[in-house]
Amino acid sequence: MLSLTDMWRAAGGEDGKRPARWRELPGTSEFVSHIAGTIGKSDSECFQSLNESGTWHTWAHWQISMAYAMKE
């Protein structure tokens, strides 16, 4: 799994591009469902949220992380 939060911060950390906002998009849900079905996991198993040093981080399966990295 890769950190979407770290990617977001490295790209400038714009509020409108937070991982949580990206996850709410209809296209994201469809993509995640497709990847989950392909790898034999549930949608929720493709993500993990962890509180690290008082800050929440969103982690995702590497294929989902690459899609997040390529978004506009």
N, C-alpha and C positions, 0 to 999 in steps of 0.2 A: 504494500500500500504506500501511496505517496501523499504528502501533505498539500492539500489544496490551499490551506492557510498560508503556508510558506510561499507558494507560487503567487498568491494574491499580493502578499507583502512585497515580494521581489518586483512585481509589475507596477508598484506604486500605491497599492492599498486603497483604491477608490471605493467609497462606500457602496456605490451602485453595482460593483462587480464582486462583492463578497461571495464566497462559496455558497452560503445559505440562500442568497438571492438567485444564483445560477441554478441551484437545485429545484427551485420553485417553477422554473420555466417548463412549459408543456413539452418542448422538444427534448429537454434533459430527461424528463420522466420516461419518455418513450425510449431514448437511447439506453438509459440505465436498465430498463426492463429487458431490452434486447441483450445487453451484455450479461445481465444476471441469468437469463435463460440459457445463454450460450455456455456459461461456466458452471451452471448447476447450483446457483445460490439464489437467495431471495434478494430483492432490491435493497432491503435494509442491511444485509450482510456485505454489500459492496461499499458501504460507508462506515466510518467509525468516528465518533467525536470524543475527544479526550481533553481533560483540563490539565494543562501543563503549566506549572508555575503561575497559577491564577488566570491563565488565558486559555480560552477554548480553541482547539485546533480541529479541523475537519480533515480526515484522511479518506482516501478512496482507492479502489482497485486501480491498478496502473493504467488500464485502458480508459477508464473514466477520467483519470487524472490528465491523460494526454488530450482528451477532448476539452477539458476545462482549460488547459494551457493554450489551446489553439483558438479559443473563443476571441471575439473582438473586444 
